């Protein structure tokens, strides 16, 4: 059993006991514990079930590479699935639950899959679920969906807050082990600004665990001293609990700070995402120990040798009483020595190397521990916990030579440098055959904006396994990045590190090397996704020769740990199966983030009201206090309708339409885009931007204009007013103002940069109110100040003046078909003006109206709306707007495109009005049904509805739509789809349903 | 995330502050152009691996369009220059030649 030791525990504070629960059971730990350490101290080795076979799994590692110990953490709005117990700090009140099992961790019915594993090989899903085709939707998919996924999805809204932090510096150092500390110190000594981040809560990495001494100090003391020196430097920023997560182009990096994961509810943000811009990056990210592939290597109690000693030294936790160490290198002997020193039993060390190791082995042997050379593990015995191992010859096929009872197996297959951050942005790797590892190729670094490398790797991550070369390398890389980032290198001595001599490892990719199928099918590569040696071999046999294909076929390395433990072992097996050298097989692609980071940290503060700034007109608050039912329009909020009393939205809209047609309505039109185009060449420029002629518009007059893209499609519309000889004011759609402003700027800057034109977007400078209805003029005359008579201000004219003392510009334009003035006033007068209109308009029956009323009024008049009648594939000619396309102009944007054969062709879907025979309202987007069906068996169509409303004015449903050759088919009745019911009959009519002669607006 | 020097602002901008505008130095074909010319102008864009000239807009800064000469394979930036020109300045071409001798791009070299 696993338990807490009386000695050791450099990271825990025994004075501070903590209470937490696991699967509802109350347990205790100490401050400084990882959750995995706390669970082990409570004899909870079984921490989860595997994904595919639901095999019982214990903790394997002690860091971010952990594949097994994934837990549901917290409850309700603080719930998080798939948290790694090894990187979760224990705190008082922590609530943890194991995942991926039913009904319980101890007894899981899904474990039947393990018995069926012979029938669930690699690619099982692809082979099994293809036939019969009809089974997929109703049988296979529901079952697979039920069993898919690891943890539970959170159900409640996240209670915590998150933030982004922008940081600029010259050098970023990732990793707070002795290499990272030394690199940071050497870089900082050149005078540049340095950011040093470490993903765990503590500094020093493996050196303090492994008994390294530096300049005569214990590693732990050197780390404390160096950290204090760095903290005293003004040019150094230090953060622990902060993972360098990703390296991106041109010196951009993301770091993920877990501020309050271990202190929930203390008011601080939970996570902080550091968005770092730097010139140079040093990755001192260390190395990850490799598992060995032998049968039963996934049984709880089989752990990485380094993890076993981490738990003993750091947390005073013994994973078990009797530990068999199995290794192909010298480093694992440290685990035996550590266990011995803690008073635990090591019955045997199994060393796959026939000649064994060096000084560390001799030290172990001197303590009386038996070392079996040239041996391997044939099979681990046990179910939910290791009970023993069967020993065999590594060179053989697995004949059992002896059995040794134990409850822990500490395995070590050598070390793989953490090259992820080096590789994220294109750094290449080389295969180091002597050390059997991929390490960064210093000649092929990730390249920055200047074409030179901007990432360097230091220490273990760079393939230096001994601590003396680690520090020398780190000092050199630190100086190099300091110099490259503009610092000045000073001579300084490199601290001298001492550790035990080691002899070379011997690569072992399968144990024993000739293992039978029965053994290979129980030798795990990917623990989380249940991929075994036999699966990768099958993939190779079935022709998946590329490592990227084999990965996806077997799911090797596709779990949440992204193959940190499995990939190298898997590709070594693949390379052997393909009879190709490991470097020729290569690695899969390393992508950020290094370990999963919270989605909420990526969102940062951009949630709720801060997700996007809301644009508000000067009259926004008035609308809000007068029943506005809001609608988002291009970043703005506009009233959809103003609700009175208990009326519904539909009733409010109907009331607003009738009141505006019969009396007087006000629309807040401030959101309308307003762009001033000015200069000697402004007329020439507008003639290019609009399909119709704008240069011959007279000052004082308005003209409706269309804008097309160079591809000929209708892009925006609006009324243009000529202000003076050199000045035009262009109205755009509410959502289009910024886009059209940018469009104009683009052409002015990149095509006609010699034209003398100035463009300014004044949308927010002006508040604009549409005063609409038969009583509009009466109201304005009552308010007084300017002549608004038909003679002085006729239809499609504008004039400057004052109304009730407020400076304004009044346009006689109408989007409703009624007598209408659109009146612009300075934005800061907008609310006063609006309130004055409301008050003075009361006697004329004035009411405000919203965007839905606006839409109905324009649809009754057959006016098009950008985004309804257009969708980026519609040309003005489709909409009966040929009258607005100049025949006189040589050129305008879209003219050449509209001359293409398929554009210049009446055989298109074109705008018509539609009236249902039964008076009902057609569905928005409904299709007009045509004869027959297409090659995919879908019914043919001959048109679609673009705008559809109930018209309160006419008392029936009206619609506009694009119908094939529509204008030539007036009076014809065609069918439109209606979801869930029979098609609806509608007659093709003119799109102008109300006042076709335009007499009401022109009075 | 790329970083480019806006020649108007005179300082470096993150890619998120910019918007990309595709191939630079396009020649516009309007009415009177053949179908082939118009198609080439509107849809035919070079997308080389290596030296490339692109349009960028300092969207969250000064709002100006500028051109960038960069390598699409390594993301190395050879230089940026104002968009009001029909061809890259000699200094930009020299900078590319120093790094990529013998380069060509459309009619430029």
Interface residues (C-beta under 8 A of the other chain):
Chain A: X248 X249 X250 X251 X252 X277 X447 X448 X449 X450 X451 X710 X711 X742 X745 X746 X749 X750 X751 X753 X890 X891 X895 X896 X897 X899 X900
Chain B: X1 X2 X3 X4 X14 X15 X21 X28 X29 X30 X31 X32 X33 X35 X38 X42 X55 X57 X63 X64 X65 X71 X74 X75 X76 X77 X83 X84 X99
